[in-house]
Amino acid sequence: MKAVIRLLYQIHRWVGVVLALFMFLWFFTGVVIIYSTPTTQTRSQQLAHAETLSPQVGWLSLGEAWNLSEEQRKAAVKEKPKAADGKPAENQEVSIAEARLVRSAGVPLWLIEDSQGKRFAISALDGTLQKTSVQQAITIAQNWYQAEDSKSIILAKHLDTVDAPIILRNQDALKPFHHIGLEDGRELLISERTGEVLHASTQVDRAFFWAGNWLHLLKPLDLISKGDLRHNVQLYLGLFATLATLTGLIIGWLRWRPGFNGKPTYSEGRTQPYREFWFKWHFWSGLIGGSVALFWALSGFLDTNPGKIFSQANPAKPEISRYLGKEFPDIMRLWQPNLPLALAVGADGSDVVELTWRHLGSDAVVLANTRDGQRLTQVLDTGNNAFDQKALLAAVSRVAGKTPIASQELVQNYDSYYYPRHHQNQVDKPLPVLLVTLADDSGTRFYVDPQDGRLLAKLDRSARAFRWFYSALHHWDFGWLYWRPVWDLWMLTWVAFGIVLGFSSVIMGYRLLKKTFLPKKQGGQQQRPGKRYVNEDRLKTVTTSRIPPRIAAMATYLAKRTQ
């Protein structure tokens, strides 16, 4: 047993020395992230800043634009489409997954995502494939900020065109990006491929990003290597941080002597063994906040998905392709994009900024999206203005294959697996949703938007477990804890313990390294009463804390005479 305890001490001591600075930075940057403004633009923000659509006679239908751009699209796609098994599919037909009609820098465009995830901007005037020029990007930036302040004159300039900005994640399908800046320090990243604004920030927003996300996620490692270096470093740091926290928590409970039921405590009635300032703070911050620190370390480690033990909640491209079906309904090909006069202005006076086509098999709907996020269904010549439940269940069945559907339910409220983040709203996470559960061993769940037919999430047992092991333990986004300001109070309390724990670890680690590796000073240096006076030549020591001062002084005099 003593050997095990000694091993715990050694593991905690030396792993803690190595990770002390990392853990302090993680706690500090964590609180910065909590109050950072997300710079990646949500769906509601994009609609709020979009240009008014105002469709005109003569604009091309989706089918006309798609057919006229065929040769240009083939030339633009360097990689051949892949089948569900990941191998090239030479003869696989590429269909439209989603199509949106917008105005970008005054030009009407069909923004299309195909079944392979490729993104295109096609002119609604002549069907040519479009790329956003630098001048158009400047105009888009001016229009974007004009929506916030229509009275000011917006002066923007092109800063750079980049392929993979660190501040933007998971947008490879839209690269490269025009980097546009304003004189007051505000900046935008605009996709050259589609003209969409993906990032908007002020100088303060970017300062919070560099002090928060950039350090917390070890982004500097991406500057060293573009491979899996950062992922692997995060994985092992998370593993060893979990080990250090767990051993420290065990040691803390073993060394805590609360004196219950008359049991002995440490000298002077202390319930912990340390007298020195930082050692005491380290003990108490670890004992009290160690459990939450362990949850954060463990969930951070699991976020790297070691060994690919967790499946993803987002459906894969082949699954989305099967869900939508291979059909290209005739109504989508032929419908002319001319809004009825009554819909030139949306409900409550909010103007229409986008038309969106969605299809499931042979069924299709078109929605008019307003600046404030409303979705207005349009009645088509077929008489359809929404997907019926039969079409939605058929789409799910195409993904499920032979697995039967166990249940379906129209959910009016958010649940533990489908809910908005703190910076999202109902435009980004719409309600109601159709919850479809399969009769398989994993109880696979599909969350479907009944209005536009989108497959919002697919969660099997593994993905649901990840929600609790990572998101619940890292973000504390469940139950009554998720409601602000309860969430803020909870997070700030435990982050404060973590910062004290991390900073005290740095101090203690520095002292341990100094004591271990730096040579000790030679000679008999006089110290404070209560310490030891050492004659290192003859290894004689006199302890003055337990004898009368007069005898101690005489002993000191005799020790010096014998040198």
Backbone hydrogen bonds, N-H to C=O, Kabsch-Sander energy under -0.5 kcal/mol:
donor,donor_aa,acceptor,acceptor_aa,energy
5,I,1,M,-2.4
6,R,2,K,-2.6
7,L,3,A,-2.2
8,L,4,V,-2.3
9,Y,5,I,-2.3
10,Q,6,R,-2.4
11,I,7,L,-2.7
12,H,8,L,-2.7
13,R,9,Y,-2.7
14,W,10,Q,-2.4
15,V,11,I,-2.3
16,G,12,H,-1.6
17,V,13,R,-1.7
18,V,14,W,-1.8
19,L,15,V,-2.3
20,A,16,G,-1.3
23,M,19,L,-2.8
24,F,20,A,-2.1
25,L,21,L,-2.4
26,W,22,F,-2.5
27,F,23,M,-2.2
28,F,24,F,-2.4
29,T,25,L,-3.1
30,G,26,W,-1.6
31,V,27,F,-1.6
32,V,28,F,-1.3
33,I,29,T,-2.3
34,I,30,G,-1.8
35,Y,31,V,-1.0
36,S,33,I,-1.5
41,Q,198,L,-2.1
46,Q,42,T,-2.1
47,L,43,R,-2.1
48,A,44,S,-2.1
49,H,45,Q,-1.3
50,A,47,L,-1.0
51,E,103,R,-0.6
53,L,352,V,-2.3
59,W,56,Q,-1.5
60,L,124,A,-3.1
62,L,332,M,-0.6
62,L,335,W,-0.5
63,G,332,M,-0.8
63,G,333,R,-0.8
64,E,333,R,-0.7
65,A,61,S,-2.3
66,W,62,L,-2.5
67,N,63,G,-2.3
68,L,64,E,-2.4
69,S,65,A,-1.4
70,E,67,N,-1.3
73,R,69,S,-2.5
74,K,70,E,-2.2
75,A,71,E,-2.0
76,A,72,Q,-1.7
77,V,73,R,-1.6
78,K,76,A,-0.9
83,A,87,K,-3.0
86,G,83,A,-1.9
89,A,81,P,-2.7
90,E,88,P,-0.6
92,Q,89,A,-1.1
95,S,93,E,-0.5
97,A,95,S,-0.5
97,A,113,E,-2.6
98,E,113,E,-1.8
99,A,357,W,-1.5
100,R,111,L,-2.3
101,L,355,L,-3.1
102,V,100,R,-0.6
102,V,109,L,-2.5
104,S,107,V,-2.6
107,V,104,S,-1.8
109,L,102,V,-3.0
110,W,122,I,-3.4
111,L,100,R,-3.5
111,L,109,L,-0.7
112,I,110,W,-0.7
112,I,120,F,-2.6
113,E,98,E,-2.5
114,D,118,K,-2.3
115,S,95,S,-2.3
117,G,114,D,-2.0
120,F,112,I,-2.4
122,I,110,W,-2.5
123,S,128,T,-2.8
124,A,108,P,-2.3
127,G,123,S,-1.3
130,Q,121,A,-3.4
132,T,192,E,-3.2
133,S,131,K,-0.6
137,A,133,S,-2.4
138,I,134,V,-2.0
139,T,135,Q,-2.0
140,I,136,Q,-2.7
141,A,137,A,-2.3
142,Q,138,I,-2.3
143,N,139,T,-2.6
144,W,140,I,-2.4
145,Y,141,A,-2.1
146,Q,142,Q,-1.7
147,A,143,N,-1.3
148,E,145,Y,-0.6
149,D,145,Y,-1.9
152,S,149,D,-0.8
154,I,152,S,-0.6
155,L,153,I,-0.6
156,A,154,I,-0.6
157,K,181,G,-2.3
159,L,179,H,-3.5
160,D,179,H,-1.3
162,V,177,F,-2.4
168,L,165,P,-1.5
174,L,171,Q,-1.7
175,K,172,D,-1.1
177,F,162,V,-3.2
178,H,190,I,-3.3
179,H,160,D,-3.8
179,H,177,F,-0.5
180,I,178,H,-0.8
180,I,188,L,-2.3
181,G,157,K,-2.7
182,L,186,R,-2.6
183,E,155,L,-0.8
185,G,182,L,-1.7
187,E,201,S,-2.6
188,L,180,I,-2.7
189,L,199,H,-1.9
190,I,178,H,-2.4
191,S,196,E,-2.7
192,E,176,P,-2.8
193,R,174,L,-0.9
193,R,176,P,-0.6
195,G,191,S,-2.2
198,L,189,L,-2.5
198,L,196,E,-0.7
199,H,189,L,-1.2
200,A,39,T,-2.0
201,S,187,E,-2.2
206,R,202,T,-2.1
207,A,203,Q,-2.1
208,F,204,V,-2.4
209,F,205,D,-1.9
210,W,206,R,-2.8
211,A,207,A,-2.2
212,G,208,F,-1.1
214,W,209,F,-2.7
216,H,212,G,-3.2
217,L,213,N,-2.5
218,L,215,L,-1.4
219,K,214,W,-2.5
221,L,218,L,-1.6
222,D,219,K,-2.1
223,L,219,K,-0.5
223,L,220,P,-1.1
224,I,220,P,-0.6
224,I,221,L,-0.7
225,S,221,L,-2.3
232,N,228,D,-2.7
233,V,229,L,-2.7
234,Q,230,R,-2.7
235,L,231,H,-2.3
236,Y,232,N,-2.3
237,L,233,V,-2.6
238,G,234,Q,-2.5
239,L,235,L,-2.0
240,F,236,Y,-2.6
241,A,237,L,-2.4
242,T,238,G,-1.9
243,L,239,L,-2.0
244,A,240,F,-2.8
245,T,241,A,-2.3
246,L,242,T,-2.5
247,T,243,L,-2.4
248,G,244,A,-2.0
249,L,245,T,-2.2
250,I,246,L,-2.1
251,I,247,T,-2.6
252,G,248,G,-2.5
253,W,249,L,-2.0
254,L,250,I,-2.1
255,R,251,I,-2.1
256,W,252,G,-0.8
257,R,271,T,-2.9
262,G,259,G,-1.0
263,K,260,F,-1.7
266,Y,270,R,-2.7
269,G,266,Y,-1.2
270,R,267,S,-1.4
280,K,276,E,-2.2
281,W,277,F,-2.1
282,H,278,W,-2.3
283,F,279,F,-2.2
284,W,280,K,-2.5
285,S,281,W,-2.4
286,G,282,H,-1.9
287,L,283,F,-2.6
288,I,284,W,-2.6
289,G,285,S,-1.8
290,G,286,G,-1.3
293,A,289,G,-2.3
294,L,290,G,-2.5
295,F,291,S,-2.0
296,W,292,V,-2.4
297,A,293,A,-2.5
298,L,294,L,-2.9
299,S,295,F,-2.7
300,G,296,W,-2.2
301,F,297,A,-2.0
302,L,298,L,-2.4
303,D,299,S,-1.6
304,T,300,G,-0.5
304,T,301,F,-1.2
305,N,302,L,-2.1
308,K,305,N,-2.2
309,I,306,P,-1.0
320,I,316,A,-2.3
321,S,317,K,-2.5
322,R,318,P,-2.1
323,Y,319,E,-2.5
324,L,320,I,-2.4
325,G,321,S,-1.8
332,M,329,P,-0.9
333,R,329,P,-1.3
334,L,330,D,-2.3
335,W,331,I,-1.8
338,N,336,Q,-2.5
339,L,337,P,-0.6
343,L,340,P,-1.9
344,A,341,L,-1.4
346,G,350,S,-2.0
349,G,346,G,-1.3
350,S,347,A,-1.6
351,D,349,G,-0.5
352,V,344,A,-0.8
353,V,369,N,-2.8
354,E,369,N,-1.3
355,L,101,L,-1.8
356,T,367,L,-2.7
357,W,99,A,-3.3
358,R,365,V,-2.3
360,L,363,D,-2.5
361,G,324,L,-3.4
363,D,360,L,-2.0
365,V,358,R,-2.5
367,L,356,T,-2.4
368,A,376,L,-3.0
369,N,354,E,-3.2
369,N,367,L,-0.6
370,T,374,Q,-2.3
371,R,351,D,-1.9
373,G,370,T,-1.8
376,L,368,A,-3.1
376,L,374,Q,-0.5
377,T,375,R,-0.6
378,Q,366,V,-2.0
380,L,378,Q,-0.5
380,L,384,N,-1.7
383,G,380,L,-1.8
387,F,450,P,-0.7
392,L,388,D,-1.7
393,L,389,Q,-2.6
394,A,390,K,-2.0
395,A,391,A,-1.8
396,V,392,L,-1.9
397,S,393,L,-2.3
398,R,394,A,-1.5
399,V,395,A,-0.9
399,V,396,V,-0.7
400,A,396,V,-2.5
401,G,397,S,-1.9
403,T,400,A,-1.5
406,A,437,T,-2.4
407,S,437,T,-1.8
409,E,435,L,-2.1
411,V,409,E,-0.8
411,V,433,V,-3.2
415,D,418,Y,-1.7
424,Q,421,R,-1.6
428,D,425,N,-0.6
429,K,425,N,-2.2
433,V,411,V,-2.1
434,L,448,V,-3.2
435,L,409,E,-3.5
435,L,433,V,-0.6
436,V,434,L,-0.7
436,V,446,F,-2.6
437,T,407,S,-2.6
438,L,444,T,-2.7
439,A,404,P,-2.7
440,D,438,L,-1.0
443,G,440,D,-1.3
445,R,459,L,-2.9
446,F,436,V,-2.8
447,Y,457,A,-2.5
448,V,434,L,-2.4
448,V,446,F,-0.6
449,D,454,R,-2.6
453,G,449,D,-2.2
456,L,447,Y,-2.3
456,L,454,R,-1.0
457,A,447,Y,-1.3
458,K,313,A,-2.5
459,L,445,R,-2.5
464,R,460,D,-2.1
465,A,461,R,-2.2
466,F,462,S,-2.2
467,R,463,A,-1.5
468,W,464,R,-1.2
469,F,465,A,-3.0
470,Y,466,F,-2.6
471,S,466,F,-0.9
472,A,467,R,-2.2
473,L,468,W,-0.8
474,H,470,Y,-2.3
475,H,471,S,-2.7
476,W,471,S,-0.8
476,W,472,A,-0.7
477,D,471,S,-0.5
478,F,476,W,-0.6
481,L,478,F,-0.9
482,Y,478,F,-0.6
482,Y,479,G,-1.3
483,W,480,W,-1.0
486,V,483,W,-0.7
487,W,483,W,-1.7
489,L,485,P,-2.5
490,W,486,V,-2.5
491,M,487,W,-2.8
492,L,488,D,-2.8
493,T,489,L,-1.9
494,W,490,W,-1.8
495,V,491,M,-2.6
496,A,492,L,-2.0
497,F,493,T,-1.6
498,G,494,W,-2.2
499,I,495,V,-2.6
500,V,496,A,-2.1
501,L,497,F,-2.7
502,G,498,G,-2.9
503,F,499,I,-2.9
504,S,500,V,-2.6
505,S,501,L,-1.5
506,V,502,G,-1.8
507,I,503,F,-2.1
508,M,504,S,-2.6
509,G,505,S,-2.7
510,Y,506,V,-2.3
511,R,507,I,-2.1
512,L,508,M,-2.3
513,L,509,G,-2.5
514,K,510,Y,-2.4
515,K,511,R,-2.5
516,T,512,L,-2.1
517,F,513,L,-2.6
518,L,514,K,-1.7
525,Q,523,G,-1.3
531,K,528,R,-1.6
533,Y,542,V,-1.3
534,V,532,R,-0.6
535,N,540,K,-2.4
536,E,534,V,-0.9
539,L,535,N,-1.4
540,K,535,N,-1.4
542,V,533,Y,-1.2
544,T,531,K,-0.9
544,T,542,V,-0.6
552,A,548,P,-2.2
553,A,549,P,-2.4
554,M,550,R,-2.0
555,A,551,I,-2.5
556,T,552,A,-2.1
557,Y,553,A,-2.1
558,L,554,M,-2.4
559,A,555,A,-2.1
560,K,556,T,-1.9
561,R,557,Y,-1.9
562,T,558,L,-1.4
563,Q,560,K,-1.1
